[in-house]
């Protein structure tokens, strides 16, 4: 029988500007439930997020959020229920280094 554990999958981390940089890798089958993206600057910024299968690379074919604008000094909340397998990963980048902080929560299945 599977065990479901609510988890902070990624503690608050600043996004960099390197396209397709890995920010979270699943150790088990995982249900991504919420992604928070906070703009800590006085300027609107954008971000990209990819859900990438094990062995893959971030690209247009696995981009799930592209050029999403987060207004200055606000937070964008993304509620979802997306399942990823063990070793799949989330990659992301921002339009300016250290301008956007990301936090991911969900449920690990073991």
N, C-alpha and C positions, 0 to 999 in steps of 0.2 A: 504494500500500500504506500502510496506517495505521501511525503510530508511537505507541507507548504509553510514557508517561513517568511513573514513580512520582513523586509530588509531595506536599510539604506544602502543602495547599490554603489553609489558614488557620492562621497562627501563633497561638500561645496568646493569646486575647483575652477580656477580661471581658465577659460578657453584661450588657446594661442591662435596664431594666424597661419600655421602650417596646415595646408589643405589635407584633410583626411587623417589627421592625427588621432590615434586610438585614445579614448578617454575611459572606456570600461570594457572589460572582457568577462563574459559569463563563465563561472566555474561549474554551473549546473544549468539545466533548463531553467529559464527565468521569464517571468511575466513582468514586463516594464509597465508600471501603472502611472507614474507621473514624472515629468521633467520640468524643472524650474530653471528659467534663464533670467538672471538679474543683470541689468545694465547699471554699473556703478559709476557711470560718467555722466557729464552734462550734455552729451552729444548722442543722437540716435545711432545705434550700431546694428549690424546684421550678423546672422549666424547660419551655418549649415550643419545638419546632422545626417549621418548615414547609419543604417543597420546592415552590417557586413557579415556574410556567412564565413565560417571557419575556412581559412585558406584563401579568402578573397582580399580584394583591396577596395578602398572607398572610391566610388566613382558615380557617374550619372545614373547607372542602373540600380544603385541601392541607396540613393539619396531620398530621405523621407521628409526632410524639411530643408528647403533651399532659399537662401537670401531672406530669411524671416527678420523683419525689423523689430527691434526692442527699443521703444522710445527711451529717451534720457531718464535716468533715475527711476525706472519702473521695472517690474518683473512680469515676464510672460509665463503663464502656467499652461502646460500641455498635459491634459488628462487622456490616457489611452489604455489599452489592454493588448499589448503586443507580445507575443511569445517568441523568445529566441532560444536556440539550442546552446548547450555547453560549447565553449570556445568561440561562439559567435561574438562579435564585438560592436560597440558603438564608437564611431569616429566623429569628430566635430572640429569646427574652426570658426573664428570670429573675424570681423572686419578690422578689429584693432586689438592688439595684445593686451591682456589683463583688463579689458573693458567689460567683458561678460563673464559672470560666474554661473556655472551649471551645477545642478544637484539632481540626482536620479534616485527614485525609490521604486520598489516593486516587491515581488514575491519570488523566492527561490524554491524550486521544486527538487526534492531529492528522494 
